[in-house]
């Protein structure tokens, strides 16, 4: 159990300090209805993370991830696939950058 927690803990910390919810909280604190928006956001955040956790647990339980020796191979291939998708996304972003000396186009905030 301790090993499982130590493997998941870095991901949990990453989710907790993710900039998206921090920005959302700051924007909510400056909104007109901050007293209502804050608890509702917290409730939605906890429910959302609980649903994701339940789905992952259900999939891992159905696949017998704890007892099946092939589960580690499947997880490894999933990690390779996710890594390839992220490398592809990085390559696409790199290809869309402006040429050397070219002025980057300004994005509209609307």
ABEGO torsion letter per residue (X at the ends): XAAAAAAAAAAAAAAAABAAAAAAAAAAAABABAAAAAAAAAAAAAAAAAAAAAAAAAAAAAAGAAABAAAAAAAAAAAAAAAAAAAAAAAAAAAABBBBGBBBBBBBAX
